[in-house]
Every structure is written in C-alpha cells, then in structure tokens.
C-alpha cells in the first residue's frame, strides 16, 4: 500500500502543469466553461462597447473597421452633456433630475399601494378574492401601447374637470407608470405575504395592535426582500420608460433621459459617442441597485414567484 502511494506521489511530481490541466479538464467541464464564456461575453461585451464608444472620436466610432479600444480616453462626449461651455451643450443634468423626480416617487407609491392591496387580498376574506388577483395579473398581459390612448383620454377629461394640464406633468406621467407596474407588484407581494405565517400577525393583534400597526411592525419587516424587489422593478420601469414619456412630455426642459437620448440620436449632425455616453450614465444606477441589493432580489423574487 505504501509503495503504491509513493509511486503515485512520484508520478504526480513528474506531471507538468499542462498534464494536470489535461487531467482536470474533462469534456463536461469544457462544455460548461465554453457555455459560461459565451454567456458572459454576450452580456458584458455590449456594455463594454457602449462605455468604450463614449470615449472614441467620431472617426473611430464611425469608421468601417471596428475599434475595440480607443486610442485615448476622450471626454468630449461627457463635456457636451454637462459642460455649458461646450458647443453643443445638452444640459443632461436636467434630464437626470427629471428622471429621478419620476422614478423614485413611482417606486415609493407603488410599494405603498401594492403593500396595502396585497395585504388585503391575502389576509382579508371576501368573495372573489382569487378572481380579483388573477384579473389584476391578466391586465398586465396586455401590451402597454394599448393603454396609451385610453389613459390619455381619461386623464385629459379629469384634467379638464379639475383644471390641470396633463402634458408636461410629471405627476400625471407617474400615474401612467403606476398603471403598468401595480398589477405585477400586487401579484408578487400577495404571493410573498402568503409565505408569512398568519399566526405571527394574530399574536400581535391579541396584544392590542391595530391592523395598520401589524402591517407596519410585523408584515413589512418580514417582507423586506419582496418590497425591495418591487421597488427596484418599478424604479427600473420608470427610469427606462420611453413610449409614455414621449406622448406626455413636449417641453424639452421636462424630458427624461430616454427622451433626451432619442433627441440626441435624431439630431441632424449625428454624434453616436454622445449617445453612448448618455446611455452609459443612464445604465449605472440600475446596475448599482442590482449589484448592491442582489441578496434581497434573489430572496424576494424566488419566494414571491411561488404561489403559496
């Protein structure tokens, strides 16, 4: 037994690094590594191309041969977005503020309304509860473009009756985003609330807590992963949405980032490096949220996606 072990150790010492790699690298591992490489390349390369193109010159980005690495890191595109002394100053900071004004309130209101609605669906007993939940989700199956004309007409009548304009009104635009995001938010939270034991809430009610106090002190702390998932989902929709903003916003000073990027892209003098720079800036907050809150997203989506 000892001689066999000694022989094996001497054989391992004689094996080179490539011999060890050939012994370890089986066909199954090779296929897995190849698949993972292709998957990561298809995800990361477009983002790399967007960021690197924002530092290229017009000749590099518009040439026939692709330039994968710019000759130098030029900041011309970013100066055009933020520097007032630039020849084609875009005042992109104003568009960032507009997107923040619409995205953050949309996420907060969606979380608040979906929390109350999902709690009522899962905890209160009334006729047609399951039908109501399924009908809410059924609404989301229709494309958002079908709701533009009815929403615009309805909001226009309400605006005429109450005396406010629906055009260039970020609060009105937020209502249209809520119409798109609330159905899925309600469905996600209701399924997550079903995983929370009802006995915990009953114990709090026996101790004298009201229904709202139970929601605030018991249900919400236990549902943080699902609430974070809903907040990020609604924030992402409002942050990236283009079609509704294009219909409801006409004033250039009220444009959100997607509308401003489209305006730069359709400029008579094309500047694709500026479009890439603006797109890179627009992508950073969503990427930061996903990476920093990945733990909550994984738990919230997995638990909320299984019907209890």
C-alpha positions as CSV (number, residue, x, y, z in Angstrom):
1,X,0.0,0.0,0.0
2,X,2.8,2.4,0.9
3,X,4.7,1.6,-2.3
4,X,1.7,2.3,-4.4
5,X,1.2,5.7,-2.6
6,X,4.9,6.5,-3.1
7,X,4.7,5.6,-6.8
8,X,1.6,7.8,-7.1
9,X,3.3,10.8,-5.5
10,X,6.4,10.4,-7.7
11,X,4.1,10.3,-10.8
12,X,2.3,13.5,-9.6
13,X,5.7,15.2,-9.2
14,X,6.7,14.3,-12.7
15,X,3.4,15.7,-14.2
16,X,3.7,19.2,-15.6
17,X,1.1,22.0,-15.2
18,X,-0.4,21.2,-18.6
19,X,-0.7,17.5,-17.6
20,X,-2.7,18.4,-14.5
21,X,-4.9,20.7,-16.6
22,X,-5.5,17.9,-19.2
23,X,-6.3,15.5,-16.4
24,X,-8.7,18.0,-14.7
25,X,-10.3,19.4,-17.9
26,X,-12.9,16.9,-18.8
27,X,-15.4,17.2,-21.7
28,X,-18.2,18.2,-19.3
29,X,-16.1,20.9,-17.7
30,X,-15.0,22.1,-21.2
31,X,-18.6,22.4,-22.4
32,X,-19.6,24.2,-19.2
33,X,-16.7,26.7,-19.4
34,X,-17.4,27.3,-23.1
35,X,-21.1,27.9,-22.4
36,X,-20.3,30.3,-19.5
37,X,-17.8,32.2,-21.6
38,X,-20.3,32.7,-24.4
39,X,-23.0,33.7,-21.9
40,X,-20.8,36.3,-20.2
41,X,-19.5,37.6,-23.5
42,X,-23.0,38.2,-24.8
43,X,-23.9,40.1,-21.6
44,X,-20.7,42.1,-20.9
45,X,-19.5,42.9,-24.4
46,X,-22.4,45.2,-25.3
47,X,-21.9,47.2,-22.1
48,X,-18.1,47.4,-22.8
49,X,-18.8,48.6,-26.3
50,X,-21.2,51.3,-25.0
51,X,-18.7,52.6,-22.5
52,X,-15.6,52.4,-24.8
53,X,-17.5,54.1,-27.6
54,X,-18.3,57.0,-25.3
55,X,-14.5,57.8,-25.3
56,X,-13.9,57.4,-29.0
57,X,-13.6,60.1,-31.6
58,X,-16.1,60.4,-34.5
59,X,-13.6,58.8,-36.9
60,X,-13.1,55.8,-34.6
61,X,-16.8,55.2,-33.9
62,X,-17.9,55.9,-37.5
63,X,-15.2,54.0,-39.4
64,X,-15.8,50.9,-41.4
65,X,-13.4,48.8,-39.2
66,X,-14.5,48.4,-35.6
67,X,-12.2,50.0,-33.0
68,X,-12.4,47.9,-29.8
69,X,-10.0,50.0,-27.8
70,X,-10.0,53.8,-28.2
71,X,-6.6,55.4,-28.9
72,X,-7.1,57.7,-25.9
73,X,-9.8,58.4,-23.3
74,X,-11.5,61.5,-24.8
75,X,-14.1,63.3,-22.6
76,X,-15.7,65.3,-25.5
77,X,-19.0,63.4,-25.2
78,X,-19.2,64.0,-21.5
79,X,-18.3,67.6,-21.8
80,X,-21.1,68.0,-24.3
81,X,-23.6,66.5,-21.9
82,X,-22.5,68.5,-18.8
83,X,-20.2,71.4,-19.7
84,X,-22.1,74.7,-20.5
85,X,-19.1,76.0,-22.4
86,X,-19.4,73.1,-24.9
87,X,-20.5,74.0,-28.5
88,X,-23.4,71.5,-28.4
89,X,-24.3,71.6,-24.7
90,X,-27.1,69.2,-23.9
91,X,-27.8,70.1,-20.2
92,X,-28.1,66.4,-19.5
93,X,-28.1,67.0,-15.7
94,X,-31.6,68.5,-16.0
95,X,-32.8,65.3,-17.7
96,X,-31.2,63.2,-14.9
97,X,-33.1,65.2,-12.3
98,X,-36.4,64.8,-14.2
99,X,-35.8,61.0,-14.3
100,X,-35.1,61.0,-10.6
101,X,-38.2,63.0,-9.9
102,X,-40.4,60.5,-11.7
103,X,-38.6,57.2,-10.9
104,X,-38.2,57.5,-7.1
105,X,-41.8,58.6,-6.3
106,X,-43.2,56.0,-8.6
107,X,-41.3,53.3,-6.8
108,X,-42.3,54.6,-3.3
109,X,-46.0,54.9,-4.2
110,X,-46.1,51.5,-5.9
111,X,-44.6,49.9,-2.9
112,X,-47.1,51.6,-0.6
113,X,-50.2,50.8,-2.6
114,X,-49.1,47.3,-3.5
115,X,-48.4,46.5,0.2
116,X,-51.8,47.6,1.3
117,X,-53.5,45.9,-1.7
118,X,-51.6,42.7,-1.4
119,X,-52.3,42.5,2.4
120,X,-56.0,42.9,1.8
121,X,-56.0,40.2,-0.9
122,X,-54.1,37.7,1.3
123,X,-55.4,38.4,4.8
124,X,-59.0,39.7,4.4
125,X,-61.8,37.3,3.4
126,X,-64.2,38.5,0.8
127,X,-65.9,37.0,-2.2
128,X,-64.0,36.8,-5.5
129,X,-60.6,37.3,-3.8
130,X,-58.7,34.8,-6.1
131,X,-60.6,36.1,-9.2
132,X,-59.6,39.6,-8.3
133,X,-55.9,38.6,-8.0
134,X,-56.0,36.7,-11.3
135,X,-57.8,39.6,-13.1
136,X,-55.2,42.1,-11.8
137,X,-52.4,39.9,-13.4
138,X,-54.5,39.5,-16.5
139,X,-54.5,43.2,-17.1
140,X,-50.7,43.1,-17.3
141,X,-50.8,40.6,-20.2
142,X,-52.0,43.4,-22.5
143,X,-49.2,45.4,-24.2
144,X,-48.7,48.9,-22.7
145,X,-49.2,50.5,-26.0
146,X,-52.9,49.5,-25.9
147,X,-53.4,51.6,-22.7
148,X,-51.9,54.8,-24.0
149,X,-55.0,56.2,-25.8
150,X,-57.5,55.2,-23.1
151,X,-55.2,56.6,-20.4
152,X,-54.6,59.8,-22.3
153,X,-58.3,60.4,-22.9
154,X,-59.3,59.6,-19.3
155,X,-56.6,61.8,-17.8
156,X,-57.4,64.6,-20.3
157,X,-61.0,64.6,-19.1
158,X,-60.0,64.5,-15.5
159,X,-57.6,67.4,-16.1
160,X,-60.2,69.5,-17.8
161,X,-62.6,68.9,-14.9
162,X,-60.1,69.7,-12.2
163,X,-58.2,72.4,-14.1
164,X,-54.8,71.0,-14.7
165,X,-52.7,70.1,-17.7
166,X,-51.7,66.5,-18.4
167,X,-49.0,67.5,-20.8
168,X,-45.5,68.1,-19.3
169,X,-46.8,67.0,-15.9
170,X,-44.5,64.5,-14.1
171,X,-47.2,63.6,-11.6
172,X,-49.6,62.5,-14.4
173,X,-46.8,60.6,-16.0
174,X,-46.2,58.8,-12.7
175,X,-49.9,57.7,-12.7
176,X,-49.4,56.1,-16.1
177,X,-46.3,54.2,-14.8
178,X,-48.3,53.0,-11.8
179,X,-51.0,51.6,-14.1
180,X,-48.2,49.5,-15.7
181,X,-46.4,48.4,-12.6
182,X,-49.1,47.9,-9.9
183,X,-50.5,44.6,-11.3
184,X,-47.2,42.7,-11.1
185,X,-46.3,44.4,-7.8
186,X,-49.6,43.3,-6.3
187,X,-49.1,39.7,-7.6
188,X,-45.5,39.5,-6.3
189,X,-46.3,40.8,-2.8
190,X,-49.5,38.8,-2.4
191,X,-47.6,35.6,-3.1
192,X,-44.9,36.6,-0.7
193,X,-47.4,37.5,2.1
194,X,-48.8,34.0,1.8
195,X,-45.4,32.6,2.9
196,X,-45.6,34.7,6.2
197,X,-47.3,32.7,9.0
198,X,-50.6,34.4,9.9
199,X,-50.2,33.3,13.5
200,X,-47.5,36.0,14.0
201,X,-49.9,38.7,13.0
202,X,-52.7,37.2,15.1
203,X,-50.4,37.3,18.1
204,X,-49.7,41.0,17.5
205,X,-53.5,41.6,17.3
206,X,-54.1,39.8,20.5
207,X,-51.5,42.1,22.2
208,X,-53.7,45.0,21.1
209,X,-52.1,46.2,17.9
210,X,-54.3,47.6,15.2
211,X,-54.4,46.3,11.6
212,X,-52.1,49.1,10.4
213,X,-49.8,48.6,13.3
214,X,-49.5,44.9,12.4
215,X,-48.7,45.7,8.8
216,X,-46.0,48.3,9.9
217,X,-44.4,46.4,12.8
218,X,-44.8,42.7,11.7
219,X,-45.6,42.3,8.0
220,X,-43.3,44.9,6.4
221,X,-40.1,43.8,8.3
222,X,-40.7,40.2,7.3
223,X,-41.4,41.2,3.7
224,X,-38.3,43.4,3.1
225,X,-36.9,41.2,0.3
226,X,-40.2,41.3,-1.6
227,X,-40.6,45.1,-1.0
228,X,-37.0,45.7,-2.3
229,X,-37.8,43.6,-5.4
230,X,-41.0,45.6,-6.1
231,X,-39.2,48.9,-5.6
232,X,-36.4,48.1,-7.9
233,X,-38.8,46.7,-10.5
234,X,-41.0,49.8,-10.5
235,X,-37.9,52.1,-10.4
236,X,-36.4,50.4,-13.4
237,X,-39.7,50.7,-15.4
238,X,-40.0,54.4,-14.6
239,X,-36.3,55.0,-15.2
240,X,-36.1,53.4,-18.6
241,X,-39.6,54.0,-19.9
242,X,-39.8,55.8,-23.3
243,X,-43.1,55.5,-25.0
244,X,-45.4,57.1,-22.4
245,X,-42.8,59.8,-21.7
246,X,-42.7,60.6,-25.4
247,X,-46.5,61.0,-25.5
248,X,-46.9,63.0,-22.3
249,X,-43.8,65.3,-22.4
250,X,-43.3,68.0,-25.0
251,X,-41.3,70.6,-23.2
252,X,-37.5,70.0,-23.7
253,X,-36.9,71.0,-20.1
254,X,-39.2,68.3,-18.9
255,X,-37.6,65.4,-20.9
256,X,-36.5,62.3,-19.1
257,X,-33.2,60.6,-20.0
258,X,-34.6,58.2,-22.6
259,X,-36.4,61.0,-24.5
260,X,-33.2,63.2,-24.4
261,X,-31.1,60.3,-25.7
262,X,-33.5,59.9,-28.5
263,X,-33.3,63.6,-29.3
264,X,-29.5,63.5,-29.4
265,X,-29.7,60.4,-31.6
266,X,-32.1,62.1,-34.1
267,X,-30.0,65.3,-34.3
268,X,-29.2,66.3,-37.9
269,X,-25.5,66.1,-37.0
270,X,-25.2,62.5,-35.6
271,X,-22.9,62.2,-32.6
272,X,-23.1,58.5,-31.6
273,X,-20.3,58.9,-29.0
274,X,-22.6,61.3,-27.1
275,X,-25.5,58.8,-27.3
276,X,-23.2,56.1,-25.9
277,X,-22.0,58.4,-23.1
278,X,-25.6,59.3,-22.1
279,X,-26.7,55.6,-22.3
280,X,-23.7,54.6,-20.0
281,X,-24.7,57.2,-17.4
282,X,-28.3,56.1,-17.6
283,X,-27.3,52.4,-17.0
284,X,-25.2,53.0,-13.9
285,X,-27.9,53.5,-11.3
286,X,-29.8,50.3,-12.3
287,X,-26.6,48.3,-12.3
288,X,-25.7,49.7,-8.9
289,X,-29.1,48.8,-7.4
290,X,-29.0,45.3,-8.8
291,X,-25.5,44.6,-7.5
292,X,-25.9,46.1,-4.1
293,X,-29.4,44.6,-3.4
294,X,-28.8,41.2,-5.1
295,X,-29.4,39.3,-1.9
296,X,-32.9,40.9,-1.4
297,X,-33.8,40.4,-5.1
298,X,-32.9,36.7,-5.1
299,X,-35.0,36.0,-1.9
300,X,-37.9,38.2,-2.9
301,X,-38.3,37.0,-6.4
302,X,-37.9,33.3,-5.5
303,X,-40.3,33.4,-2.6
304,X,-42.8,35.7,-4.4
305,X,-42.8,33.7,-7.5
306,X,-44.1,30.6,-5.9
307,X,-47.8,30.6,-5.1
308,X,-48.5,29.6,-1.5
